[in-house]
């Protein structure tokens, strides 16, 4: 595969990851707020390639404007 083909494939995949991840995060945080949770929620994203965990990103997502 050419570098251009690889880059296009990677960008398409990352776009899909970004869109679906944002939708899932919005739904989960909306549910947390609806349940009365005010503190930040813990988030963890795991990247697995060919069954091998290659990267983990962890962080907090605030639910309110004052946090």
MDTraj code that builds the backbone (N, CA, C; nanometers):
import mdtraj as md
import numpy as np

residues = "UNK UNK UNK UNK UNK UNK UNK UNK UNK UNK UNK UNK UNK UNK UNK UNK UNK UNK UNK UNK UNK UNK UNK UNK UNK UNK UNK UNK UNK UNK UNK UNK UNK UNK UNK UNK UNK UNK UNK UNK UNK UNK UNK UNK UNK UNK UNK UNK UNK UNK UNK UNK UNK UNK UNK UNK UNK UNK UNK UNK UNK UNK UNK UNK UNK UNK UNK".split()
xyz = np.array([
    [0.0854, -0.1178, 0.0000],
    [0.0000, 0.0000, 0.0000],
    [0.0896, 0.1236, 0.0000],
    [0.0534, 0.2213, -0.0780],
    [0.1315, 0.3444, -0.0845],
    [0.1118, 0.4254, 0.0429],
    [0.2044, 0.5185, 0.0654],
    [0.1902, 0.6068, 0.1814],
    [0.0611, 0.6860, 0.1740],
    [0.0235, 0.7312, 0.0535],
    [-0.1008, 0.8064, 0.0381],
    [-0.2213, 0.7209, 0.0731],
    [-0.2201, 0.5963, 0.0281],
    [-0.3300, 0.5053, 0.0601],
    [-0.3380, 0.4769, 0.2090],
    [-0.2234, 0.4563, 0.2711],
    [-0.2186, 0.4324, 0.4155],
    [-0.2718, 0.5539, 0.4909],
    [-0.2233, 0.6728, 0.4547],
    [-0.2655, 0.7945, 0.5238],
    [-0.4154, 0.8174, 0.5093],
    [-0.4704, 0.7927, 0.3923],
    [-0.6142, 0.8101, 0.3705],
    [-0.6926, 0.7104, 0.4559],
    [-0.6473, 0.5859, 0.4573],
    [-0.7133, 0.4834, 0.5372],
    [-0.7086, 0.5186, 0.6857],
    [-0.5931, 0.5642, 0.7314],
    [-0.5764, 0.6021, 0.8724],
    [-0.6663, 0.7197, 0.9074],
    [-0.6710, 0.8209, 0.8226],
    [-0.7563, 0.9377, 0.8495],
    [-0.9043, 0.8993, 0.8555],
    [-0.9475, 0.8116, 0.7654],
    [-1.0870, 0.7658, 0.7674],
    [-1.1180, 0.6918, 0.8975],
    [-1.0259, 0.6074, 0.9397],
    [-1.0455, 0.5325, 1.0636],
    [-1.0502, 0.6276, 1.1828],
    [-0.9568, 0.7217, 1.1900],
    [-0.9530, 0.8158, 1.3021],
    [-1.0770, 0.9041, 1.3064],
    [-1.1296, 0.9409, 1.1903],
    [-1.2533, 1.0183, 1.1862],
    [-1.3677, 0.9371, 1.2453],
    [-1.3759, 0.8110, 1.2068],
    [-1.4803, 0.7229, 1.2601],
    [-1.4654, 0.7053, 1.4110],
    [-1.3422, 0.6859, 1.4565],
    [-1.3155, 0.6730, 1.6003],
    [-1.3590, 0.7989, 1.6735],
    [-1.3219, 0.9154, 1.6195],
    [-1.3555, 1.0414, 1.6848],
    [-1.5050, 1.0630, 1.6957],
    [-1.5757, 1.0398, 1.5870],
    [-1.7203, 1.0622, 1.5853],
    [-1.7920, 0.9654, 1.6796],
    [-1.7611, 0.8373, 1.6698],
    [-1.8308, 0.7390, 1.7537],
    [-1.7925, 0.7554, 1.9010],
    [-1.6667, 0.7916, 1.9274],
    [-1.6249, 0.8135, 2.0664],
    [-1.6966, 0.9331, 2.1260],
    [-1.7049, 1.0419, 2.0508],
    [-1.7740, 1.1602, 2.1020],
    [-1.9198, 1.1288, 2.1312],
    [-1.9849, 1.0553, 2.0438],
    [-2.1255, 1.0192, 2.0673],
    [-2.1400, 0.9362, 2.1941],
    [-2.0508, 0.8399, 2.2142],
    [-2.0566, 0.7548, 2.3329],
    [-2.0294, 0.8357, 2.4597],
    [-1.9329, 0.9269, 2.4530],
    [-1.9013, 1.0108, 2.5690],
    [-2.0186, 1.1020, 2.6023],
    [-2.0778, 1.1627, 2.5012],
    [-2.1929, 1.2505, 2.5252],
    [-2.3081, 1.1746, 2.5887],
    [-2.3348, 1.0548, 2.5402],
    [-2.4436, 0.9740, 2.5960],
    [-2.4145, 0.9347, 2.7410],
    [-2.2920, 0.8910, 2.7678],
    [-2.2557, 0.8487, 2.9029],
    [-2.2569, 0.9653, 3.0005],
    [-2.2055, 1.0810, 2.9587],
    [-2.2044, 1.1954, 3.0503],
    [-2.3449, 1.2518, 3.0699],
    [-2.4275, 1.2461, 2.9674],
    [-2.5670, 1.2891, 2.9814],
    [-2.6383, 1.2002, 3.0827],
    [-2.6150, 1.0699, 3.0751],
    [-2.6755, 0.9766, 3.1711],
    [-2.6260, 1.0037, 3.3127],
    [-2.4971, 1.0327, 3.3260],
    [-2.4414, 1.0622, 3.4583],
    [-2.5037, 1.1890, 3.5152],
    [-2.5167, 1.2922, 3.4338],
    [-2.5797, 1.4174, 3.4811],
    [-2.7248, 1.3933, 3.5175],
    [-2.7968, 1.3173, 3.4344],
    [-2.9378, 1.2880, 3.4620],
    [-2.9549, 1.2099, 3.5919],
    [-2.8526, 1.1320, 3.6274],
    [-2.8570, 1.0548, 3.7516],
    [-2.8139, 1.1382, 3.8715],
    [-2.7814, 1.2647, 3.8479],
    [-2.7460, 1.3537, 3.9574],
    [-2.5977, 1.3629, 3.9876],
    [-2.5152, 1.2998, 3.9085],
    [-2.3706, 1.3055, 3.9319],
    [-2.3196, 1.4431, 3.8916],
    [-2.2389, 1.5044, 3.9791],
    [-2.1861, 1.6374, 3.9512],
    [-2.0342, 1.6363, 3.9357],
    [-1.9693, 1.5346, 3.9874],
    [-1.8237, 1.5272, 3.9829],
    [-1.7776, 1.4833, 3.8442],
    [-1.6517, 1.5052, 3.8126],
    [-1.6005, 1.4555, 3.6848],
    [-1.6127, 1.3027, 3.6758],
    [-1.6252, 1.2531, 3.5556],
    [-1.6275, 1.1090, 3.5331],
    [-1.4904, 1.0666, 3.4812],
    [-1.4521, 0.9448, 3.5132],
    [-1.3249, 0.8892, 3.4676],
    [-1.3459, 0.8256, 3.3303],
    [-1.2565, 0.8550, 3.2387],
    [-1.2646, 0.7991, 3.1037],
    [-1.1361, 0.7228, 3.0733],
    [-1.1503, 0.6167, 2.9945],
    [-1.0344, 0.5356, 2.9555],
    [-1.0560, 0.4862, 2.8139],
    [-0.9604, 0.5145, 2.7267],
    [-0.9663, 0.4707, 2.5876],
    [-0.8503, 0.3746, 2.5650],
    [-0.8808, 0.2571, 2.5116],
    [-0.7783, 0.1556, 2.4876],
    [-0.7683, 0.1315, 2.3376],
    [-0.6474, 0.1425, 2.2844],
    [-0.6230, 0.1118, 2.1440],
    [-0.5617, -0.0270, 2.1351],
    [-0.6283, -0.1131, 2.0608],
    [-0.5818, -0.2501, 2.0406],
    [-0.5626, -0.2718, 1.8914],
    [-0.4473, -0.3240, 1.8540],
    [-0.4199, -0.3548, 1.7137],
    [-0.3801, -0.5014, 1.7047],
    [-0.4519, -0.5752, 1.6215],
    [-0.4294, -0.7192, 1.6061],
    [-0.4262, -0.7908, 1.7405],
    [-0.5188, -0.7525, 1.8287],
    [-0.5321, -0.8192, 1.9576],
    [-0.4314, -0.7762, 2.0635],
    [-0.3434, -0.6837, 2.0296],
    [-0.2420, -0.6386, 2.1252],
    [-0.2725, -0.4954, 2.1684],
    [-0.2788, -0.4736, 2.3001],
    [-0.3022, -0.3405, 2.3539],
    [-0.1765, -0.2567, 2.3310],
    [-0.1908, -0.1479, 2.2547],
    [-0.0735, -0.0675, 2.2212],
    [-0.0742, 0.0702, 2.2850],
    [-0.1892, 0.1155, 2.3326],
    [-0.1953, 0.2478, 2.3937],
    [-0.3199, 0.2598, 2.4801],
    [-0.3043, 0.3299, 2.5925],
    [-0.4164, 0.3579, 2.6813],
    [-0.4119, 0.5064, 2.7143],
    [-0.5271, 0.5727, 2.7010],
    [-0.5382, 0.7140, 2.7364],
    [-0.6446, 0.7245, 2.8446],
    [-0.6071, 0.7806, 2.9592],
    [-0.7005, 0.7969, 3.0701],
    [-0.7136, 0.9439, 3.1041],
    [-0.8298, 0.9815, 3.1537],
    [-0.8506, 1.1200, 3.1943],
    [-0.9867, 1.1392, 3.2564],
    [-1.0149, 1.2636, 3.2890],
    [-1.1430, 1.2993, 3.3479],
    [-1.2193, 1.3901, 3.2529],
    [-1.3507, 1.3768, 3.2577],
    [-1.4389, 1.4639, 3.1801],
    [-1.5328, 1.5303, 3.2794],
    [-1.5291, 1.6619, 3.2828],
    [-1.6160, 1.7339, 3.3761],
    [-1.7578, 1.7366, 3.3239],
    [-1.8513, 1.7396, 3.4166],
    [-1.9926, 1.7383, 3.3799],
    [-2.0575, 1.8739, 3.3910],
    [-1.9936, 1.9652, 3.4604],
    [-2.0517, 2.0969, 3.4793],
    [-1.9588, 2.2075, 3.4368],
    [-2.0125, 2.3266, 3.4286],
    [-1.9342, 2.4413, 3.3844],
    [-1.8389, 2.4924, 3.4906],
    [-1.8641, 2.4649, 3.6175],
    [-1.7845, 2.5217, 3.7261],
    [-1.6725, 2.4309, 3.7718],
    [-1.6472, 2.3234, 3.7043],
    [-1.5440, 2.2299, 3.7485],
    [-1.4155, 2.2507, 3.6731],
])
top = md.Topology()
chain = top.add_chain()
for i, resn in enumerate(residues, 1):
    res = top.add_residue(resn, chain, resSeq=i)
    for name in ("N", "CA", "C"):
        top.add_atom(name, md.element.get_by_symbol(name[0]), res)
traj = md.Trajectory(xyz[None], top)
